[in-house]
Amino acid sequence: MARLSALHLRRIDLNLDRMHRLLQRLEHPERKLPPVIHVAGTNGKGSTIAYLRAVLEAAGLRVHAYTSPYLVRINECFRLGRRGGGVLVGDDELRGALEHCERANAGAPITIFEIETAAAFWLFAQHPADVVLLEVGLGGRLDATNVIDTPLASVIAPVSMDHTEFLGDTLRTIAGEKAAIIKRNVPAICAEQPPEAMAVIEQQAKRMHASLHAAGQDWHVNVERGRLVYQDDRGLMDLAAPRLFGRHQFDNAGLAIATLRALEVFRIDAAAFEAGIVNAEWPARMQRLASGALVDQAPPGCEIWLDGGHNAEGGRVVAAALGDLEERVSRPLVVIVGMMGNKDAGAFLANFAGLTRHIIAVQIPDRGNAMPPDRLADAARALGMRVETCAGVGAALRTLARLAYEAPPRILITGSLYLAGHVLAANGTPPG
């Protein structure tokens, strides 16, 4: 990985020409894949794929999955389908796939994400499976994954403002980039969207003659007595709540259910849907850290939650989840936050202004384009929040351990998936 990063383009350059050239040299592994479910969106893509995988595996199917970014190890991006549950690709097999793609590329310009995506296609083509779950990296229209001509389904998770320097500075423009994964005559399943985004998605589905299955119109998901209630024109399902915490996870689970119900190829019973929804895991999305090296440095009896949210909408759903926790058990809340330099810190932190006055800004380690803690602190102060800076998450937890609280605090570590990955590694609890 270090060699590939050094030799090839580091900047994001959205263009499918390089990808098509490499896939041709690899004899088109993307045409030899099992049926593909392609997932785009701003927030919730990974969680939706986690639910899809868990339900399909509960139904006895073999599921390949390609997701990004990884938190601790690159292997997390590549999951190979097996009977009884998939496994992360091993080091030797992943190295072989990357080297094979590197040789085929023959030194031509390429981005690291493109060569990783080609490696995923090549790996998945070597291993039999029933379905491939494919997550868009950035946008959709020119994303390296958008070389699949006829997926089984195109899925659009919630669209909001993010990566505006690449995707455009209006919701309509960003929605257009995401909706471009919708293919001709392929079912499109869509989460609930802001009206201006929904209008663009509807136009693209109509243009592509794709049947559109939209949340709030063709299917509905609600929380009733703590359970997930899903309804569409085929009937109603009353399921246990997701293990993943937060109201937004009911919506992500609903999107996964709607996707599988829209497809005729899979026969999935209610027991498999419930098992998948209950058992799905997705690290660093309102993940409770109960033990580990970092947890040992925190105030005794505290709660520590980890979430990789980094945009305004991601902050909103995390703040809503914290509000639910506060209703159950009231605790003082502290937010430890580190962000990348291209993010809107004010828009993200504004979600927490009514929940806490205590923000600790930290540096994301080993990221040259991370936001300096002082700049992050300025954004918090502009919102009237009490803020201090620390060198890192460990130092922040040790600082909190020295303070006197009327009750052990609830601590949220958030602002970036890069920060979340660092926390999981330092805590000794990397994804498996």
C-alpha positions as CSV (number, residue, x, y, z in Angstrom):
1,M,0.0,0.0,0.0
2,A,2.9,2.4,0.8
3,R,4.4,1.7,-2.6
4,L,1.1,2.2,-4.4
5,S,0.5,5.5,-2.5
6,A,3.9,6.7,-3.5
7,L,3.8,5.8,-7.1
8,H,0.3,6.8,-8.1
9,L,-1.9,9.9,-8.1
10,R,-2.7,10.9,-4.5
11,R,-5.3,13.6,-5.4
12,I,-8.9,12.8,-6.0
13,D,-9.5,13.0,-9.8
14,L,-13.0,11.9,-10.8
15,N,-12.6,10.2,-14.2
16,L,-13.5,6.7,-15.4
17,D,-11.0,6.5,-18.3
18,R,-8.2,5.1,-16.1
19,M,-10.6,2.6,-14.6
20,H,-11.8,1.3,-17.9
21,R,-8.3,1.0,-19.2
22,L,-7.1,-1.0,-16.2
23,L,-10.2,-3.3,-16.3
24,Q,-9.6,-4.0,-20.0
25,R,-6.0,-5.0,-19.2
26,L,-7.4,-7.3,-16.4
27,E,-9.8,-8.9,-19.0
28,H,-12.8,-7.3,-17.4
29,P,-13.3,-8.9,-14.0
30,E,-16.3,-6.5,-13.4
31,R,-18.2,-8.5,-16.1
32,K,-17.6,-11.8,-14.2
33,L,-19.1,-10.9,-10.9
34,P,-22.1,-12.3,-9.1
35,P,-25.2,-10.0,-9.2
36,V,-24.3,-6.6,-7.8
37,I,-26.3,-4.3,-5.4
38,H,-24.8,-0.8,-5.9
39,V,-25.1,1.7,-3.0
40,A,-24.6,5.5,-3.1
41,G,-25.5,8.3,-0.8
42,T,-23.9,10.8,1.6
43,N,-24.6,9.1,5.0
44,G,-25.7,5.6,5.8
45,K,-24.2,3.7,2.9
46,G,-22.0,1.5,5.1
47,S,-24.7,0.8,7.6
48,T,-27.2,-0.1,4.9
49,I,-24.6,-2.5,3.4
50,A,-24.1,-4.0,6.9
51,Y,-27.8,-4.7,7.1
52,L,-28.0,-6.1,3.6
53,R,-25.1,-8.4,4.3
54,A,-26.4,-9.6,7.6
55,V,-29.9,-10.4,6.2
56,L,-28.6,-12.1,3.1
57,E,-26.2,-14.2,5.2
58,A,-29.0,-15.1,7.6
59,A,-30.8,-16.4,4.6
60,G,-27.9,-18.7,3.8
61,L,-26.4,-16.7,0.9
62,R,-22.7,-16.0,0.2
63,V,-22.1,-12.2,0.1
64,H,-19.0,-10.4,-1.2
65,A,-18.8,-6.8,0.1
66,Y,-16.6,-3.8,-1.0
67,T,-16.8,-0.8,1.3
68,S,-14.6,2.2,2.1
69,P,-12.9,3.8,3.8
70,Y,-11.3,1.4,6.2
71,L,-10.8,2.2,9.9
72,V,-7.6,0.3,10.9
73,R,-6.6,-2.2,8.2
74,I,-7.1,-2.0,4.4
75,N,-8.5,-5.6,4.6
76,E,-11.7,-4.3,6.1
77,C,-12.7,-3.0,2.6
78,F,-12.8,-6.5,1.1
79,R,-15.1,-9.1,2.5
80,L,-15.3,-12.5,0.8
81,G,-18.6,-14.5,0.9
82,R,-18.7,-17.8,2.6
83,R,-21.4,-20.2,3.7
84,G,-22.3,-19.2,7.3
85,G,-20.8,-15.7,7.0
86,G,-18.1,-13.8,5.1
87,V,-14.5,-13.2,6.1
88,L,-12.1,-10.3,5.5
89,V,-9.6,-11.1,2.8
90,G,-6.2,-12.3,4.2
91,D,-3.0,-10.3,3.8
92,D,-1.4,-12.7,1.3
93,E,-4.4,-12.9,-1.0
94,L,-4.9,-9.1,-0.9
95,R,-1.3,-8.5,-1.6
96,G,-1.5,-10.8,-4.5
97,A,-4.5,-9.1,-5.9
98,L,-3.0,-5.6,-5.6
99,E,0.2,-6.7,-7.2
100,H,-1.7,-8.3,-10.0
101,C,-3.5,-5.1,-10.7
102,E,-0.3,-3.1,-10.3
103,R,1.4,-5.2,-13.0
104,A,-1.6,-4.8,-15.3
105,N,-1.6,-1.1,-14.8
106,A,2.1,-1.0,-15.9
107,G,2.9,2.3,-14.3
108,A,0.1,4.3,-15.9
109,P,-1.5,7.1,-13.9
110,I,-4.1,5.8,-11.5
111,T,-5.6,6.7,-8.1
112,I,-5.2,4.5,-5.1
113,F,-9.0,4.0,-4.8
114,E,-9.2,3.0,-8.5
115,I,-6.5,0.3,-8.1
116,E,-8.2,-0.9,-4.9
117,T,-11.5,-1.1,-6.6
118,A,-10.0,-3.1,-9.5
119,A,-8.5,-5.4,-7.0
120,A,-11.9,-5.9,-5.4
121,F,-13.5,-6.8,-8.7
122,W,-10.6,-9.2,-9.5
123,L,-10.8,-10.9,-6.1
124,F,-14.6,-11.2,-6.2
125,A,-14.5,-12.7,-9.7
126,Q,-12.1,-15.5,-8.4
127,H,-14.5,-16.5,-5.6
128,P,-18.1,-17.9,-6.1
129,A,-20.8,-16.0,-4.3
130,D,-24.5,-15.2,-4.6
131,V,-24.3,-11.4,-4.5
132,V,-21.8,-8.5,-4.4
133,L,-22.5,-5.4,-2.2
134,L,-20.7,-2.5,-3.7
135,E,-20.3,0.9,-2.0
136,V,-19.7,4.0,-3.9
137,G,-16.5,5.8,-2.8
138,L,-17.3,9.4,-3.7
139,G,-20.3,10.7,-5.6
140,G,-21.4,8.1,-8.1
141,R,-21.4,9.3,-11.7
142,L,-17.5,9.3,-12.0
143,D,-16.8,7.0,-9.0
144,A,-14.5,4.0,-9.8
145,T,-17.3,1.6,-8.8
146,N,-19.7,3.0,-11.5
147,V,-18.4,0.7,-14.2
148,I,-21.1,-2.0,-13.5
149,D,-23.4,-1.7,-16.5
150,T,-26.3,-3.7,-15.2
151,P,-26.5,-4.1,-11.4
152,L,-29.3,-6.0,-9.7
153,A,-30.3,-2.8,-7.9
154,S,-29.2,0.8,-7.4
155,V,-29.7,2.1,-3.9
156,I,-29.6,5.7,-2.8
157,A,-29.0,6.4,0.9
158,P,-29.7,9.9,2.4
159,V,-28.1,12.7,0.4
160,S,-26.8,15.8,2.0
161,M,-24.0,18.4,1.7
162,D,-20.5,16.9,1.7
163,H,-17.4,16.9,-0.5
164,T,-18.7,20.0,-2.2
165,E,-15.2,20.7,-3.7
166,F,-15.7,17.6,-5.9
167,L,-19.5,17.1,-6.2
168,G,-20.8,20.6,-6.4
169,D,-22.1,23.2,-3.9
170,T,-25.9,22.6,-4.2
171,L,-28.0,19.7,-3.0
172,R,-29.4,19.3,-6.5
173,T,-25.9,19.0,-8.0
174,I,-24.8,16.5,-5.4
175,A,-28.0,14.4,-5.8
176,G,-27.3,14.4,-9.5
177,E,-23.9,12.8,-9.0
178,K,-25.3,10.2,-6.6
179,A,-28.4,9.4,-8.8
180,A,-26.1,8.7,-11.8
181,I,-25.6,5.1,-10.5
182,I,-29.2,4.4,-11.5
183,K,-29.1,2.2,-14.7
184,R,-31.6,1.6,-17.4
185,N,-34.4,-0.8,-16.4
186,V,-32.7,-1.5,-13.1
187,P,-34.8,-1.1,-9.9
188,A,-33.8,2.0,-7.8
189,I,-34.5,2.0,-4.0
190,C,-34.3,5.4,-2.3
191,A,-34.2,6.5,1.3
192,E,-36.2,9.6,2.4
193,Q,-34.6,12.7,0.9
194,P,-34.9,16.5,1.0
195,P,-37.4,17.5,-1.7
196,E,-34.7,19.1,-4.0
197,A,-32.6,15.9,-3.9
198,M,-35.7,13.7,-4.4
199,A,-36.8,15.6,-7.5
200,V,-33.4,14.9,-9.1
201,I,-33.5,11.2,-8.2
202,E,-37.0,10.9,-9.6
203,Q,-36.0,12.5,-12.9
204,Q,-33.0,10.2,-13.3
205,A,-35.1,7.1,-12.6
206,K,-37.7,8.2,-15.1
207,R,-34.9,8.9,-17.7
208,M,-33.5,5.4,-17.2
209,H,-36.9,3.7,-17.1
210,A,-36.0,2.4,-13.7
211,S,-38.8,1.5,-11.2
212,L,-38.3,3.7,-8.2
213,H,-39.1,2.4,-4.7
214,A,-39.0,5.5,-2.5
215,A,-39.2,5.8,1.3
216,G,-42.4,7.5,2.5
217,Q,-44.1,6.7,-0.8
218,D,-43.7,3.1,-1.7
219,W,-42.5,1.8,1.7
220,H,-42.5,3.0,5.3
221,V,-40.4,2.3,8.4
222,N,-41.4,3.4,11.9
223,V,-40.4,2.8,15.5
224,E,-43.3,1.4,17.5
225,R,-42.8,0.3,21.2
226,G,-39.1,0.1,20.5
227,R,-39.6,-2.3,17.5
228,L,-39.0,-1.8,13.8
229,V,-42.2,-1.8,11.8
230,Y,-41.8,-2.0,8.1
231,Q,-44.6,-1.7,5.6
232,D,-45.0,-1.8,1.8
233,D,-47.6,-3.0,-0.7
234,R,-46.7,-6.6,0.1
235,G,-47.5,-6.3,3.8
236,L,-46.2,-5.4,7.2
237,M,-43.2,-6.8,9.2
238,D,-42.9,-6.2,13.0
239,L,-39.2,-6.8,13.8
240,A,-36.9,-6.4,16.7
241,A,-34.9,-3.2,16.9
242,P,-31.4,-3.0,15.3
243,R,-28.4,-3.5,17.5
244,L,-26.8,-0.4,15.9
245,F,-27.9,2.5,18.1
246,G,-29.9,5.6,16.9
247,R,-33.2,6.4,15.2
248,H,-31.4,6.7,11.9
249,Q,-30.4,3.1,12.1
250,F,-34.1,2.1,11.8
251,D,-34.1,4.1,8.5
252,N,-31.0,2.4,7.3
253,A,-32.4,-1.0,8.1
254,G,-35.6,0.0,6.3
255,L,-33.6,0.9,3.2
256,A,-32.0,-2.6,3.3
257,I,-35.3,-4.3,3.7
258,A,-36.9,-2.3,0.9
259,T,-34.0,-3.2,-1.4
260,L,-34.3,-6.9,-0.8
261,R,-38.2,-6.8,-1.0
262,A,-37.9,-5.0,-4.4
263,L,-35.9,-7.9,-5.9
264,E,-37.5,-11.1,-7.0
265,V,-34.3,-13.2,-7.1
266,F,-34.0,-13.6,-3.3
267,R,-36.5,-15.4,-1.2
268,I,-36.0,-14.1,2.3
269,D,-38.4,-15.0,5.2
270,A,-39.2,-12.8,8.2
271,A,-36.9,-14.8,10.4
272,A,-33.8,-14.0,8.2
273,F,-34.9,-10.3,8.1
274,E,-35.1,-10.1,11.9
275,A,-31.8,-12.0,12.5
276,G,-30.0,-9.7,10.1
277,I,-31.4,-6.5,11.5
278,V,-30.6,-7.6,15.1
279,N,-27.1,-9.0,14.3
280,A,-25.7,-6.4,11.9
281,E,-22.6,-4.6,13.1
282,W,-20.8,-1.6,11.7
283,P,-17.9,-0.2,13.7
284,A,-17.6,3.5,14.6
285,R,-21.2,4.3,14.1
286,M,-22.5,5.1,17.6
287,Q,-20.3,2.3,18.8
288,R,-20.1,1.8,22.6
289,L,-16.6,1.2,23.8
290,A,-16.8,-0.9,26.9
291,S,-13.2,-1.9,27.4
292,G,-9.7,-1.3,26.0
293,A,-6.5,0.6,26.5
294,L,-8.1,4.0,26.0
295,V,-11.2,3.2,28.0
296,D,-8.9,2.4,31.0
297,Q,-7.7,6.0,30.9
298,A,-11.2,7.5,31.1
299,P,-13.2,8.5,34.2
300,P,-14.4,5.5,36.1
301,G,-18.0,4.5,35.3
302,C,-18.3,6.8,32.2
303,E,-19.9,5.9,28.9
304,I,-17.7,6.2,25.8
305,W,-19.4,6.4,22.3
306,L,-17.5,6.5,19.0
307,D,-18.9,7.8,15.8
308,G,-17.2,8.7,12.5
309,G,-19.7,11.4,11.5
310,H,-18.1,14.4,9.9
311,N,-20.7,16.5,8.1
312,A,-23.7,18.5,9.3
313,E,-26.2,15.7,8.6
314,G,-24.0,13.1,10.3
315,G,-23.8,15.4,13.3
316,R,-27.6,15.8,13.4
317,V,-28.3,12.0,13.6
318,V,-25.6,11.5,16.2
319,A,-27.0,14.4,18.3
320,A,-30.5,12.8,18.0
321,A,-29.1,9.5,19.3
322,L,-27.5,11.3,22.2
323,G,-30.8,13.0,23.0
324,D,-32.4,9.5,23.2
325,L,-29.7,8.4,25.6
326,E,-30.2,11.4,27.7
327,E,-33.9,10.7,28.0
328,R,-33.1,7.2,29.3
329,V,-30.2,8.0,31.6
330,S,-29.1,11.6,32.2
331,R,-25.3,12.2,32.3
332,P,-23.1,15.2,31.6
333,L,-22.0,15.1,28.0
334,V,-18.4,15.8,26.7
335,V,-17.6,15.8,23.0
336,I,-14.0,15.0,22.0
337,V,-13.8,16.0,18.3
338,G,-11.1,15.9,15.6
339,M,-11.9,16.8,12.0
340,M,-10.2,17.0,8.6
341,G,-9.3,20.5,7.3
342,N,-11.9,20.5,4.4
343,K,-14.9,20.0,6.7
344,D,-17.4,22.6,7.9
345,A,-16.6,22.4,11.7
346,G,-19.3,25.0,12.6
347,A,-22.1,23.2,10.8
348,F,-21.1,19.9,12.4
349,L,-20.6,21.2,16.0
350,A,-23.9,23.3,15.9
351,N,-25.8,20.0,16.3
352,F,-24.3,19.6,19.8
353,A,-24.7,23.2,21.0
354,G,-27.9,22.4,22.9
355,L,-26.6,19.2,24.4
356,T,-23.2,20.1,25.8
357,R,-21.1,23.1,26.7
358,H,-17.9,21.1,26.9
359,I,-15.9,20.4,23.7
360,I,-12.3,19.1,23.6
361,A,-10.7,19.6,20.2
362,V,-7.9,17.2,19.3
363,Q,-5.5,16.6,16.4
364,I,-6.1,13.6,14.1
365,P,-2.7,11.8,14.2
366,D,-0.7,11.2,11.0
367,R,-3.0,13.3,8.8
368,G,-1.2,16.3,7.3
369,N,-4.5,17.8,6.1
370,A,-6.2,17.4,9.5
371,M,-7.9,20.5,11.0
372,P,-5.6,22.2,13.7
373,P,-7.3,21.9,17.1
374,D,-7.1,25.7,17.5
375,R,-9.2,26.3,14.4
376,L,-11.7,23.6,15.6
377,A,-11.8,25.3,19.0
378,D,-12.6,28.7,17.3
379,A,-15.6,27.1,15.6
380,A,-16.9,25.8,18.9
381,R,-16.4,29.2,20.7
382,A,-18.3,30.9,17.9
383,L,-21.3,28.7,19.0
384,G,-20.9,29.7,22.6
385,M,-19.4,26.4,23.7
386,R,-16.8,25.8,26.4
387,V,-13.8,24.4,24.6
388,E,-10.3,23.3,25.3
389,T,-7.6,21.6,23.2
390,C,-5.6,18.4,23.9
391,A,-2.8,16.7,22.0
392,G,-5.0,13.6,21.4
393,V,-7.8,11.4,22.5
394,G,-5.8,9.7,25.3
395,A,-4.7,13.1,26.7
396,A,-8.4,14.3,26.6
397,L,-9.6,11.2,28.5
398,R,-6.9,11.6,31.1
399,T,-7.9,15.3,31.5
400,L,-11.5,14.3,32.0
401,A,-10.5,11.6,34.6
402,R,-9.1,14.4,36.8
403,L,-12.3,16.4,36.8
404,A,-15.1,16.1,39.4
405,Y,-18.5,15.2,37.9
406,E,-21.8,14.9,39.7
407,A,-22.2,11.7,37.7
408,P,-19.8,9.8,35.5
409,P,-19.9,11.6,32.1
410,R,-21.1,10.4,28.7
411,I,-18.2,10.9,26.3
412,L,-18.6,11.1,22.5
413,I,-15.5,10.8,20.3
414,T,-16.4,12.0,16.8
415,G,-15.7,14.2,13.8
416,S,-13.9,11.9,11.4
417,L,-13.6,8.2,10.4
418,Y,-9.8,8.7,10.4
419,L,-10.0,9.7,14.1
420,A,-12.4,6.8,14.8
421,G,-9.9,4.4,13.2
422,H,-7.1,5.7,15.3
423,V,-9.2,5.3,18.4
424,L,-10.1,1.7,17.6
425,A,-6.4,0.9,17.0
426,A,-5.2,2.6,20.1
427,N,-7.9,1.0,22.2
428,G,-6.9,-2.4,20.9
429,T,-10.4,-3.1,19.5
430,P,-10.0,-3.0,15.7
431,P,-12.8,-4.3,13.4
432,G,-12.8,-8.0,12.8
